[in-house]
Amino acid sequence: MTPKSRTLLTALALLTSLTARPPAHAAAGCESSQPYVSGQGGYHTYRIPATVTTADGAVLAFAEGRHAGAGDTGDIDVVLRRSTDGGCTWGPLTVVAAGHGDTRGNPAPVVDPRTGAVVLVTCGNSGSVTEAQIMRGEVPDERGRRVFVQRSMDDGRHFTAPVDITAQVRRPGWRWYATGPGHAEVLTRGPHAGRLLVPANHSAAPPPGSSDTGQEPRYYGGHALYSDDGGRTWHLGFVDATYDGLTNTNETSATQLPDGRLYFAARDQNGSAPGNRLDSYSSDGGTTLDRPYTVQPTLGDVPVVQGSVLQLRPGAPLVFSAPSVPTARRALALWGSTDAGRTFTRLLTLSDRPAAYSDLVQLGHDTVGVLYETGTAHPYDTVEFRRVTLP
């Protein structure tokens, strides 16, 4: 094969990743399904959804399977269900990363269009420690937060064992560490095309001489990790280390805009600035930020919660998903932006039921899949998959 042919095939693969459609045998009229129901499948609660479509069109729905309860600590696995009909029905539950008594979670999957590999980045820690203990600096590294990567070369049916990449992507002195959660991003245009990028957040130790409660939100910060070789080696990208308490960058989602820039949408963990959402941009593939994280004022209805962002095909809007009641995790909604994230307008509300974390995936030309936590009495009763055709 000539170099020119290889270049053309690579370009076609990258383009296909942007316009992937569900298989032709997707059930007509299918609108929603429930890949996870708490209390079923051997788990007390399912939380923290993440979703991608594979090179062959399968929809992968990742989640945390929490054995003992709904809390963030203890025996937690990363689990997966596959759909080959666009999210209408689901195959059996499989365990991708078993906790074996420890905590495994924060799934951030991405599909490498050059090889078709599904690359999954997750975090974990000892099941006997809590987030509060980690943030207070009471936990040694080997029991604290670690970062792992896995790969699947058969469309998500099987994954390699987790490989620890903590030394490549965590700075000394960081305490808490969380990837995503939600899908990671592959850059499809510009000088860094092919780069796999995972948005993340961390907490840092207070400076010497300050009071150290270990849970001061002003020591929250954002960062990114990336790979230019399909997930084999990883690098630390930008680091948001303002730690001023005005904005406290937390759980983050990222997407590439039509002009090649990356857009980052982050949860503000009780910063003193008004609102609960932050955003920023990167023009160099996530190596640096164009400006510090600042308040996104047109998403004022969103409570303190994770959200997901996805740039649809070129010419279509940038879409954001999150609950839409400022004081409660309730009424999951979709917002759209036609000006690269400067302003958002609410497009529709999926339901007025309790709802929390969500993740977005493109299914067709104007169809998105929304994988989100919801329920009748509590937001963590089920993880639902909703197919939405946007105007």
PLY file of the C-alpha trace (Angstrom):
ply
format ascii 1.0
element vertex 391
property float x
property float y
property float z
element edge 390
property int vertex1
property int vertex2
end_header
0.00 0.00 0.00
1.38 3.40 -0.94
1.82 6.18 1.68
-0.86 8.16 -0.15
-3.32 5.24 0.14
-2.61 4.82 3.83
-3.21 8.55 4.40
-6.53 8.35 2.54
-7.69 5.32 4.55
-6.78 7.04 7.83
-8.72 10.15 6.82
-11.76 8.05 5.88
-11.62 6.22 9.22
-11.52 9.50 11.13
-14.46 10.84 9.13
-16.45 7.66 9.72
-16.08 8.11 13.48
-17.96 11.40 13.22
-20.86 10.05 11.17
-21.31 6.57 12.66
-24.89 5.35 12.41
-26.65 2.55 14.29
-26.88 -0.79 12.50
-29.62 -1.11 9.89
-31.43 -3.69 12.02
-32.05 -1.26 14.90
-35.59 -1.69 16.17
-37.92 0.81 14.55
-39.53 3.24 16.98
-37.25 2.29 19.87
-36.93 5.29 22.18
-35.61 4.10 25.54
-34.22 1.09 27.38
-32.71 0.29 30.77
-29.31 -1.39 30.56
-28.95 -1.22 34.34
-31.52 -1.60 37.14
-30.22 -1.27 40.69
-30.62 -4.44 42.71
-30.30 -6.69 39.67
-27.27 -8.55 38.34
-25.59 -8.91 41.73
-25.19 -5.19 42.47
-26.93 -2.94 44.95
-26.60 0.17 42.77
-25.36 1.14 39.31
-23.88 4.59 38.87
-21.52 6.75 36.76
-22.56 6.01 33.14
-20.27 6.32 30.12
-21.01 5.41 26.51
-19.38 5.18 23.07
-20.17 3.58 19.71
-17.60 1.16 18.32
-16.17 1.02 14.82
-18.70 -1.73 13.99
-21.65 0.28 15.34
-22.18 -1.38 18.71
-23.21 0.87 21.58
-21.22 0.28 24.77
-22.77 1.28 28.10
-20.26 1.36 30.97
-21.14 1.94 34.62
-19.94 1.36 38.14
-21.47 -1.73 39.75
-21.57 -0.99 43.48
-21.91 -4.14 45.59
-22.75 -2.90 49.08
-24.69 0.34 48.54
-25.00 3.57 46.61
-21.92 5.17 48.23
-18.65 5.98 46.46
-16.53 3.74 48.71
-16.08 -0.02 48.99
-16.29 -2.96 46.62
-17.04 -1.44 43.20
-16.53 -2.92 39.70
-16.55 -1.31 36.27
-19.21 -3.15 34.27
-20.36 -3.12 30.64
-23.32 -4.04 28.48
-23.27 -4.03 24.65
-26.06 -3.24 22.23
-26.00 -4.16 18.54
-29.33 -2.49 17.70
-28.64 1.13 18.57
-29.38 0.89 22.30
-32.78 -0.82 22.09
-31.71 -4.14 23.64
-28.60 -5.15 25.56
-26.36 -8.16 25.85
-25.29 -9.75 29.14
-23.47 -7.78 31.82
-19.71 -8.26 31.88
-17.15 -7.08 34.42
-14.41 -5.04 32.74
-12.43 -4.07 35.86
-13.15 -6.05 39.02
-12.61 -4.37 42.37
-12.16 -7.62 44.32
-13.05 -5.62 47.41
-11.45 -2.40 46.19
-12.97 0.56 44.35
-12.79 0.74 40.55
-14.66 3.43 38.63
-14.84 6.72 36.74
-14.98 5.02 33.33
-13.73 7.20 30.44
-13.94 5.17 27.19
-12.89 6.27 23.71
-12.65 4.52 20.33
-9.42 4.88 18.33
-10.63 5.22 14.70
-7.24 4.23 13.33
-7.38 0.73 14.82
-10.96 0.30 16.06
-9.62 -0.32 19.59
-11.82 0.64 22.52
-9.54 2.32 25.04
-10.85 2.59 28.60
-9.27 4.75 31.31
-10.47 4.31 34.90
-9.47 5.17 38.46
-9.36 3.19 41.67
-8.30 3.03 45.28
-8.37 0.68 48.24
-11.91 -0.27 49.18
-11.13 0.36 52.84
-10.48 4.11 52.49
-12.79 7.04 51.78
-12.53 10.07 49.53
-12.37 12.26 52.63
-9.35 10.35 53.96
-7.59 10.61 50.61
-8.24 14.35 50.45
-6.87 14.82 53.97
-3.62 13.16 52.93
-4.10 10.24 55.32
-3.73 7.49 52.71
-0.41 6.25 51.25
-0.06 6.20 47.47
-0.47 2.46 47.13
-3.94 2.66 48.74
-4.92 6.02 47.29
-6.09 7.00 43.83
-4.52 5.17 40.91
-5.14 5.48 37.16
-5.50 2.50 34.80
-5.88 1.83 31.07
-7.40 -1.16 29.24
-7.98 -2.01 25.59
-10.44 -4.07 23.58
-9.64 -5.16 20.03
-12.90 -7.10 19.47
-15.55 -4.38 19.61
-15.83 -4.32 23.39
-16.41 -8.04 23.93
-13.18 -8.54 25.89
-10.70 -6.17 27.54
-7.08 -6.52 28.57
-6.19 -6.43 32.25
-5.84 -2.93 33.74
-2.37 -1.37 33.43
-1.37 1.23 36.03
-0.38 4.55 34.37
-0.45 6.70 37.52
3.23 7.65 37.33
2.71 9.06 33.83
-0.28 11.29 34.60
-0.30 12.34 38.27
1.84 15.02 39.86
3.46 14.54 43.28
1.32 16.12 45.98
-2.00 15.46 44.31
-4.46 13.61 46.49
-7.83 12.96 44.87
-7.85 12.05 41.16
-10.80 11.36 38.88
-11.06 10.73 35.15
-14.14 12.14 33.39
-16.44 10.50 34.12
-18.06 9.93 30.75
-16.67 9.34 27.28
-13.18 10.59 26.48
-12.38 12.33 23.17
-10.43 11.47 20.02
-9.15 14.41 17.99
-10.09 14.04 14.33
-8.63 17.20 12.80
-5.66 19.50 13.20
-2.01 18.75 13.97
-2.94 16.36 16.81
-5.42 14.23 14.84
-5.61 10.76 16.36
-4.85 11.95 19.90
-6.88 10.30 22.66
-7.69 12.83 25.39
-9.25 12.25 28.80
-10.53 15.24 30.82
-9.88 14.81 34.54
-9.75 16.55 37.91
-7.68 16.37 41.07
-7.20 17.87 44.51
-3.92 19.25 45.78
-2.40 19.55 49.22
-2.77 23.02 50.78
0.40 25.12 50.76
2.73 24.87 53.78
1.54 26.85 56.77
-2.17 26.81 55.85
-4.85 24.90 57.70
-5.18 21.43 56.19
-8.67 20.03 56.58
-8.02 18.08 53.39
-11.46 18.86 52.04
-11.06 22.52 51.19
-12.78 22.79 47.79
-10.48 25.63 46.80
-7.78 23.03 46.23
-9.74 21.35 43.44
-8.29 21.66 39.93
-8.75 20.31 36.43
-6.31 18.70 34.04
-6.14 16.45 30.98
-4.20 13.34 30.07
-3.56 12.27 26.50
-2.02 9.57 24.34
-0.65 9.92 20.81
0.00 6.20 20.29
-3.42 4.64 20.77
-3.31 4.47 24.56
0.04 2.73 25.01
1.80 5.68 26.64
0.25 8.69 28.35
1.18 12.29 29.09
-0.14 14.99 31.37
-1.62 17.89 29.41
-2.81 21.21 30.84
-3.13 21.61 34.60
-5.59 24.09 36.11
-3.98 24.97 39.43
-5.55 28.29 40.41
-6.97 26.90 43.70
-8.57 30.26 44.50
-11.95 29.06 45.77
-13.74 31.26 43.23
-14.07 28.38 40.79
-13.40 24.79 41.85
-12.96 22.70 38.73
-14.32 19.20 39.18
-15.81 16.46 36.97
-15.23 17.36 33.32
-16.36 16.43 29.82
-14.62 17.41 26.57
-15.37 17.54 22.86
-13.66 18.81 19.72
-15.31 21.74 17.96
-15.55 22.03 14.15
-12.72 24.60 14.18
-10.39 22.07 15.83
-10.39 23.53 19.33
-11.28 21.45 22.36
-14.18 22.59 24.53
-14.16 21.59 28.22
-17.33 21.65 30.33
-16.75 21.20 34.07
-18.67 20.94 37.31
-17.94 23.77 39.76
-17.63 22.15 43.18
-19.17 24.90 45.34
-16.97 27.75 44.18
-17.91 31.22 45.38
-18.67 32.45 41.83
-22.36 32.32 40.84
-23.61 29.20 39.08
-22.42 25.59 39.01
-20.87 25.22 35.55
-17.43 26.18 34.20
-15.85 25.97 30.78
-12.65 26.57 28.86
-10.98 25.89 25.49
-7.70 24.51 24.19
-6.23 25.31 20.77
-3.26 22.94 21.07
-4.91 19.57 21.64
-5.24 19.87 25.42
-1.61 20.73 26.14
-2.59 24.15 27.50
-5.81 26.07 28.08
-6.62 29.19 26.06
-7.90 30.78 29.26
-8.60 29.65 32.84
-11.89 27.93 33.62
-14.64 30.54 34.02
-18.36 30.48 34.81
-20.71 29.44 31.99
-23.63 31.80 32.78
-26.24 30.36 30.39
-26.32 27.00 32.22
-27.59 28.52 35.46
-30.34 25.93 35.86
-27.86 23.10 36.39
-27.23 21.93 39.99
-23.86 20.79 41.37
-23.51 17.62 39.30
-21.57 16.03 36.47
-22.68 16.83 32.90
-21.78 15.69 29.39
-20.92 17.65 26.25
-20.82 16.45 22.64
-20.20 18.25 19.36
-22.42 16.67 16.73
-21.52 16.55 13.04
-20.14 19.80 11.54
-23.00 22.26 11.11
-24.98 20.74 13.97
-25.08 22.13 17.52
-22.86 21.50 20.48
-25.06 19.54 22.93
-24.91 19.48 26.74
-26.82 17.19 29.12
-27.50 17.55 32.86
-30.33 17.88 35.38
-32.18 21.18 35.04
-33.36 22.08 38.56
-30.76 24.31 40.27
-31.43 22.94 43.76
-32.01 19.26 42.99
-30.79 16.38 40.83
-33.93 16.22 38.73
-35.37 16.70 35.23
-32.56 15.73 32.87
-32.44 18.14 29.93
-30.47 18.81 26.76
-29.09 22.22 25.84
-27.68 23.29 22.48
-25.08 25.86 21.47
-24.55 27.23 17.96
-21.68 29.54 18.95
-19.06 27.02 20.13
-20.18 26.99 23.76
-20.37 30.71 24.44
-24.14 30.48 25.02
-26.55 27.56 25.46
-30.32 27.29 24.94
-32.43 24.51 26.38
-33.64 22.17 23.63
-35.82 19.74 25.59
-36.38 18.08 28.95
-36.34 14.28 28.85
-38.39 13.81 32.02
-39.23 15.57 35.28
-38.14 12.52 37.30
-35.07 12.48 39.59
-31.88 12.32 37.50
-28.14 12.79 38.00
-25.07 11.82 35.91
-25.29 11.41 32.13
-23.24 10.79 29.00
-23.90 11.56 25.32
-23.10 9.59 22.18
-23.90 10.27 18.53
-26.00 7.51 16.94
-26.95 8.97 13.56
-27.14 12.14 11.52
-29.34 14.00 14.01
-29.81 11.31 16.67
-28.01 11.19 20.01
-28.04 8.59 22.74
-28.30 9.77 26.34
-27.16 7.30 29.00
-28.26 8.69 32.35
-29.05 7.94 35.97
-32.74 8.26 36.79
-35.60 6.76 38.74
-39.06 7.29 40.14
-38.13 7.79 43.78
-34.35 8.28 43.57
-31.94 9.34 40.79
-29.95 6.11 41.17
-32.74 3.55 40.66
-31.80 2.83 37.06
-29.43 3.78 34.27
-31.57 4.54 31.23
-30.58 4.86 27.57
-32.69 7.35 25.59
-32.56 7.86 21.83
-33.27 11.50 20.93
-33.69 12.99 17.46
-32.73 16.63 17.64
-34.48 19.35 15.63
0 1
1 2
2 3
3 4
4 5
5 6
6 7
7 8
8 9
9 10
10 11
11 12
12 13
13 14
14 15
15 16
16 17
17 18
18 19
19 20
20 21
21 22
22 23
23 24
24 25
25 26
26 27
27 28
28 29
29 30
30 31
31 32
32 33
33 34
34 35
35 36
36 37
37 38
38 39
39 40
40 41
41 42
42 43
43 44
44 45
45 46
46 47
47 48
48 49
49 50
50 51
51 52
52 53
53 54
54 55
55 56
56 57
57 58
58 59
59 60
60 61
61 62
62 63
63 64
64 65
65 66
66 67
67 68
68 69
69 70
70 71
71 72
72 73
73 74
74 75
75 76
76 77
77 78
78 79
79 80
80 81
81 82
82 83
83 84
84 85
85 86
86 87
87 88
88 89
89 90
90 91
91 92
92 93
93 94
94 95
95 96
96 97
97 98
98 99
99 100
100 101
101 102
102 103
103 104
104 105
105 106
106 107
107 108
108 109
109 110
110 111
111 112
112 113
113 114
114 115
115 116
116 117
117 118
118 119
119 120
120 121
121 122
122 123
123 124
124 125
125 126
126 127
127 128
128 129
129 130
130 131
131 132
132 133
133 134
134 135
135 136
136 137
137 138
138 139
139 140
140 141
141 142
142 143
143 144
144 145
145 146
146 147
147 148
148 149
149 150
150 151
151 152
152 153
153 154
154 155
155 156
156 157
157 158
158 159
159 160
160 161
161 162
162 163
163 164
164 165
165 166
166 167
167 168
168 169
169 170
170 171
171 172
172 173
173 174
174 175
175 176
176 177
177 178
178 179
179 180
180 181
181 182
182 183
183 184
184 185
185 186
186 187
187 188
188 189
189 190
190 191
191 192
192 193
193 194
194 195
195 196
196 197
197 198
198 199
199 200
200 201
201 202
202 203
203 204
204 205
205 206
206 207
207 208
208 209
209 210
210 211
211 212
212 213
213 214
214 215
215 216
216 217
217 218
218 219
219 220
220 221
221 222
222 223
223 224
224 225
225 226
226 227
227 228
228 229
229 230
230 231
231 232
232 233
233 234
234 235
235 236
236 237
237 238
238 239
239 240
240 241
241 242
242 243
243 244
244 245
245 246
246 247
247 248
248 249
249 250
250 251
251 252
252 253
253 254
254 255
255 256
256 257
257 258
258 259
259 260
260 261
261 262
262 263
263 264
264 265
265 266
266 267
267 268
268 269
269 270
270 271
271 272
272 273
273 274
274 275
275 276
276 277
277 278
278 279
279 280
280 281
281 282
282 283
283 284
284 285
285 286
286 287
287 288
288 289
289 290
290 291
291 292
292 293
293 294
294 295
295 296
296 297
297 298
298 299
299 300
300 301
301 302
302 303
303 304
304 305
305 306
306 307
307 308
308 309
309 310
310 311
311 312
312 313
313 314
314 315
315 316
316 317
317 318
318 319
319 320
320 321
321 322
322 323
323 324
324 325
325 326
326 327
327 328
328 329
329 330
330 331
331 332
332 333
333 334
334 335
335 336
336 337
337 338
338 339
339 340
340 341
341 342
342 343
343 344
344 345
345 346
346 347
347 348
348 349
349 350
350 351
351 352
352 353
353 354
354 355
355 356
356 357
357 358
358 359
359 360
360 361
361 362
362 363
363 364
364 365
365 366
366 367
367 368
368 369
369 370
370 371
371 372
372 373
373 374
374 375
375 376
376 377
377 378
378 379
379 380
380 381
381 382
382 383
383 384
384 385
385 386
386 387
387 388
388 389
389 390
